[in-house]
Structures are given as C-alpha cells and as structure tokens.
Amino acid sequence: MQPIIQGLLMISASVVFCLGYYYLSNWLLDNIFLPAHGKNINRNISLANQIRPWLFLFPALFALLVYLAYPVLETLRLSLTERHAYGDEWVGLANYAQMFNDQKFWEAFRNNMSWLVIVPAISTGFGLLAAHLTDRIGWGNAAKSIIFMPMAISFVGASVIWKLVYDARPVDQDQIGLINALYLFFGGDAPQTWITMSLWNNLFLMIVLIWIQTGFAMMILAAALRSIPEETIEAAIIDGSNPWQLFFRIKVPQIKGTILVVWTTITITVLKVFDIVYAMTNGHWGTQVLANYMFDKFFRGNDWGVGSAAAIVLMLLVTPIMVWNVKHARKEMQ
C-alpha cells in the first residue's frame, strides 16, 4: 500500500475513532448518571457536569502523555544509561561528562549561541522595518506577500534554493550560483565555496533562516502597528514629532510586548534549527549545531546515551524561553 493511502486511512480512522469515542462516552454518561427519574437527580447532574469535560479532554491528554511526556521521560532515562547488546546499564551522569568533554559539542553549542544572537535580532529588526514601510506605500500588500512568501517554503526547500545561490563551479564554467556570478562580475578572481569558509559559512547559513523568519515577524508586527490608536499618533504629530521620533518613541514602545513575543518565538526556532544545517553542510566545516550533534550521536554513532544527553540539554535551553513566551502572550491577551 502506498504511503499516501496509508496516511489517509490513518487520518480517517483517527477521525472516526474520536467521533465514536465522544458519542459513546456521552451516551454512557447520560445513561449512568442521568436516569429518567430518581431522588438523587440533582447530585447526578452535578457529578456528570464535572466528569463530562474530562471525557472530552481525555484524547488530547492521552496524546500529550504518549507523544510528549513519555518521550521526555524516556530520553532522560536513556541519557543516564549506556546501551549494550545485553541491555541498558545505569551510568548516571557519565554520558553528560563524555558530552561536555567532546569538542564537537562545544562547537555546536557556540554555533547555536551565535545563531541565537544574530538570527532573532536581524529577523525581528527587518520584520519591524518591513511592517512599518509597507504600510506607507500604495503597493504595500503586494510587498508583504512577497516578503512573507518564504514562510510557505519548508526549511529543506529553502536550503536547496540557497545552496544553489551559493553554488561554485570551476572558473572556466558558467556560474549558476548568484553570489559567485556577481562576485566574478565585479572583478573577483575565482569562484568561492561560500559554505565551506570558516566562520563566514555560519553566517551564510543564518541568512536562510533570516530570509524565512522575516516574513513571520513582519506579519505579526504589522498587525501590532495597526492596533496603535490613531489619536496617539495624531497627538505626537501635532506636538512636532518627526518620523524618527514618531517611530522609535511612540510606535515601538507601544508594541514592545509583541516585539518580545516575536523575538522569543524566533529564538525557540533557532535553538531547534536542524534542517538548514543538515541539508546545506551536514555539520561539516565548523557548522555543527546542537540538533545535528544529537542526530549524529543517535543515528550515526549509535550512541543513545550521549545523544539523549544532548537532547536533554537542548530541551533545557528551549523550555524557559517557551514558558516565558506563553506567559507573556497570555498577559498580552488579557
């Protein structure tokens, strides 16, 4: 059976199961706790009303338990054990010690921190600038569509596009890579293999994610800018504010909360970055990041202990930012 047919069958079966579960659980609840007559009918109605929400929440709670809580606990267990042919051996923090003594881990950690500093800042900054400028031009909606378009492309698809942009051919051949074509046109001596250049190649990889995330930041921040009361802007103009003051002293402070939410959302994406590095360099030439390090240990080195330890470290880095993001978003909605 073809995978697409299997997928459609699984989706259909899941929908039918959920509908059947909701109907059957509701029917049982009505027939057990809500009889047609009885002296305890009020108490039964109250009890049924307390149970009913949990019956409807159960599928979601079960999915969270199976697909989120259990994998986290199992990953934590694996990070404290060493897998052998005869079973798992408890080794405590030995996997973490081995990982912290691995230079590749620290290379991945440093690269992740570089991504963390550069990508959210530039993506949010460009997104804010695009949101502000596109609202001031007649063809702003078309410009927004063009800037947002990369969000519709998968990370792997974007990586393939940019790998062609950075492509390098021998000097006697026509360059299909845009960067090398421009480099030679403006007097460069030979095509450069941009994604193998130490230090710079990480920046070239970051550009791919910035290209994707700028559209996301622009759309959220454009909505926030439109929510600023017109009276505030008009009062600032009457008081003599110039465009720079109007933007940085009036508009930006009023959407500071939204800017922080966008920043932290992109930060979470950056901490989990995998596809771009895997598709463009596979972690070579000093471009390793934590997710790729974890993948290499798990599936190439078959080292489940150190791979799980890397996964736990990555989760510990992401979780505080995610919790803060959710709390701040809820506060903004109140």
PyMOL commands that set and color helices and strands:
alter all, ss='L'
color gray80, all
select helices_A, chain A and resi 3-33+41-79+94-100+103-134+140-152+155-165+178-185+194-196+200-226+230-238+243-254+256-271+275-280+290-300+304-333
alter helices_A, ss='H'
color red, helices_A
select strands_A, chain A and resi 81-84+87-90
alter strands_A, ss='S'
color yellow, strands_A
deselect
rebuild
show_as cartoon
